Amino acid sequence: MSRPSLPPAAPGEVLSVCTCYEDGRAQWGGLPGKDQVLADGGVRLRPVENPAWDYVHGGAIPALVPDGGSVPPVAVLVDIPVVFGGDGPLLVDLAAVPGRGVRVPPARLGEVLAGLLGGALTFDDLVRGMDRSGMYMGDAGRPAFPMPAPPPGRSFPALPSTDMSLLVRTSFDDEDGWHALLDELGGIDEDGCVGTDEHDGEHAPLTALVVDDRAFEGLHPGEVPALVPPDEHTTLVALADARTFAEPGRPLTAVDLYDTPGQPAVVPCREVGSLADNLEIGNMDFFEFVAMEGVQPWWDLV
């Protein structure tokens, strides 16, 4: 389904995009649905709404920026976590690594936007300052595996359209290790998916469409959200990267697509099926699988 483009943003203006609607009415949560002047006049926050943007995720926002004119560095999303969860608004990168996201406390929104527009802050600064829940300068603990900054200016093809999970190979230096990983996940079936009907009672099997294509070599977590087709509710993307073939437990880098797009969770491959299942039924949040710096992950304790 084609969605309408965002309106152009004027200089010094940032769009606040509502992606949560009830009966066609925009839901703004605790944020005002009218123009605001923030940071002592340095930034104008302009709310925009259209029911066709209902449930658009952050990774899809860059594709809605109209062609021509200057591209603003960031958009603000008022999404379901803001409206119903009380989370901070989601800032979506539109320039450096389009589609990745960071949440900011509402009280700091003007300060952060003014810093981004004025050059005192970069989106990489926000990513480096993010806690394990995806909040900039939050108090939920530092992630053990922060989101890495990829080289600028790279491009990748779109990922396959699916409403399940994706297992994407991004490292091609260990062919034997790759096949061992696939075997551990149950092998590939005739549809190109890994998975098994067997359940050991502790670890749910991962069912995922396999993407084994050198076009995705070196893909970073922050680059993933913009590559996911916007009209599919893909559960998650798990990257088989260099760490997968070098460390015990064959850890995969799972990528958040919704709450904080691009946030990584490095999880042993045996746990990724549980992550996908819990996300699918809304039983756990993605950040609960993000290991905290200096703290043994909960899955090593059970």
Buried (B, 14 or more C-beta within 10 A) or exposed (E): EEBEEBEBBEEBBBBBBBBBBEEEEBBBBEBEBEEBEBBEEBBBBBBBBBEEBBEBBBBBBBBBBEEEEEBBBBBBBBBBBBBEEEBBBBBBBBBBBBBBBBBBBBEBBBBBBBBBBEEEBBBBBBBEBBBBBBBBEBEBBBBBBBBEBBEEEEEBEEBBEBEBBBBBBBBBEBEEBBEEBBEBBBEBEEEEBBBBEEEEEEBBBBBBBBBBBEEBEBBBBBBBBBBBEBEEBBBBBBBBBBBBBEEEBBBBBBBBBBBBBBBBBBBBBBBBBBBBBBBBEEEEBBBBBBBBEEEEBEBEEE
